[in-house]
Amino acid sequence: MGHEYETVIGLEVHVELHTKSKIFCACPNEFGAEPNTHVCPICAGFPGMLPVLNKEAVELSIKAGLALNCHIAEVCKFDRKNYFYPDLPKAYQISQFAMPICQQGYLEIDVDGAPKRIGIHRAHMEEDAGKLIHQGAITETLYTLVDLNRSGVPLLEIVSEPDMRSAEEARDYLEKLRAVLLFAGVSDCKMEEGSLRCDANVSIRPLGEKKLGTRTEIKNLNSFRSLERAIEYEVNRQKERLEDGGTIIQETLTWDEEKQVTRSLRSKEEAHDYRYFPDPDLVPIHISRDWVEALRRNLPEMPDQARERLMKEQGLPAYDAAIISLSPDYLAFFDACAARYSNAKVVSNWMMVELNRLLNLHNMNISECKINSNDFILMLNYIDNGTISGKMAKNVFEEMFATGSSPDKIIQEKGMVQISDEKALLQLVRKVLEENPEVVRDYKNGKEKALGFLVGQIMKVTKGQANPGLVNKILKETLTEE
Ligand SMILES: [Zn+2]
């Protein structure tokens, strides 16, 4: 019993392109409006309406393709993908089948400290469908509402090769893909708003086997955590099934976030089920090499380049550099701080520990954070010149995060200034020594721990405001004098 299996994962990621208007009509591409207010006869699928391609959607697709090291097609075209579903008013989706805009790219993730290349099979343009709002879980809903605001929003579907071998690799790939798309400026990639959506194809095969096992496709993965958990669950389910002598059925599953299980939605369609054919309303697109090269020249710094720069120019360890270069906003904050502070590692430590802790706690993005780089540097300076201790600084930082106040104001209001006056501290030290003759004797008899107790007493009477370094120094000096 207990065969060794290899997990094989490929991801299909849909990103909404950050255009001003929809892909085939002039309706605004905007999240969060009242349902069915950004709709016209074209995106509502009225008969006889003609689509007009949005050039900006093509441009953003090319940029994404270049950022993902893809070959950009010289000619691509649109096809109709036919299926019936209440969120698709035309009963077909305009997509790209035979001739996608981007092919054969890759991106790199880190696996056990070494780079691993994950292939990008293709990336194609298509229109988004409307949004169905179910009352409760999709498998139990009593009725469903349709919002067509999203219908016709430009999408790029990015299909990876089945190159990932664990849930962790899949998560790392998705994080890196998100970073690349954010840096390239093609999408805001907000999973919680649906502008980045991910489906996972998962199969297993006996270790050493070359042929791929039967795969299942998991939908409804709304966060990095659901992606990881759903894959882990699905891999175990498939293993148990095979171990029990069963077979895997090719099907589409949904991830039940509440119960943390995958459930069957429908048997998986094959491409031929969709009856793809060229859309007769749209001409093929010829993409000039001049256009592609101009876009390539103007691509901004990408995550891998940013990581290199942080290691070379700021001396950051690879781990820190990788985390800071996962989002352009995060990197911009770091760059603004590091430009005015001599120790980049101190900046990255504060960002990765305290700032991340608070961002996660409040489920916030750094762009929503109230702390500006000026105030942050000011706070670091106050630690360096002894005005506040590192411990106090954490409280100051928390207050800055919550209110956006400057550290000056917070330190003053809370009376947080550290006592670094040697004379004042010396008096306190003498008093504490007088009150604790036994502890002093213990220390002189070689009990090192006694010193800690005395420092603690001084911190207690000063309510934590004494400069601990100075207290230590003065205590030792006084004890040796006596
Ligand atoms: Zn429209």
Residues whose N, C-alpha, C, O or C-beta is under 5 A from the ligand:
A	BS01	ZN	C25 A26 C27 H38 V39 C40 I42 C43
